[in-house]
């Protein structure tokens, strides 16, 4: 049997996009051309691959079963056929998309951008806000690098721990907790709190640590970003518990005070993540090295 490897690219795009139009746009071909490819795939596999349900198309059980294998095979083929090239940073023109935690963008983004501009002036960086839900953008190639406290579970996504930071307590200057000799766990729990969660969670590991001491705290609000949470603390007696490294520079500017967290918690990790398709991409490897340096936030 003679197989056209272009069908592998078409099948991967169809399974990722779930539509002929979406797959055509992804591969920069016309919709009729993609329809013809889908017909050839159906004849080759003996399966419908995508079936229409109302106004959308749904993958068949066979398509769902082979989606991951098709994705992996395509990238293996690309790795074999892609010629190796030396990286010329002076002439490199490329746009990288990064989805980083907002505090990491503020903390490490300027250093990364400065290093990129110095070495490769033709490279542009797109920083995206974190989503409130888990996304597959790394796997789809829509995001080049992610940086946050979450280690991805997908087997085809690489993750590297590039730093750690401990949690600290942030309050306004003159807050009642600043006037006591020692911030005990009991005094800390008695205050009113704001959590930082892009999903709106009102509880986190701090509550688990307090529960082990027989204590509970009252969380009155959650904020989607550290900047928003610090704004709440700045104008009230609310308490915010955040990673020290990502908050350190903001505290002095906002007139806030750092206090030690009176419960035992492990350090918060910082993970840099990317899809394995970029393992041998020289430009991506170069950017990862700069990002790794910029994100080394150990206090």
Secondary structure, DSSP 8 states (H G I E B T S, - for coil): ----HHHHHHHHHHHHHSSHHHHHHHHT--HHHHHHHHHHHHHHHTS-SEEEETTEEEE-HHHHHHHHHHHHHHHHHHHHHS------TTT--EEEEEEE-HHHIIIIIHHHHHHHHHH-TTEEEEEE---SS---HHHHTS-SEEEES-----TTEEEEEEEEE-EEEEEETT-GGGGSS---HHHHHHSEEEEE-TT--S--HHHHHHHHTT---EEEEEESSHHHHHHHHHTSS-EEEEEHHHHHHHHHHHTEEEEE-SS----EEEEEEEEGGGTT-HHHHHHHHHHHHHT----
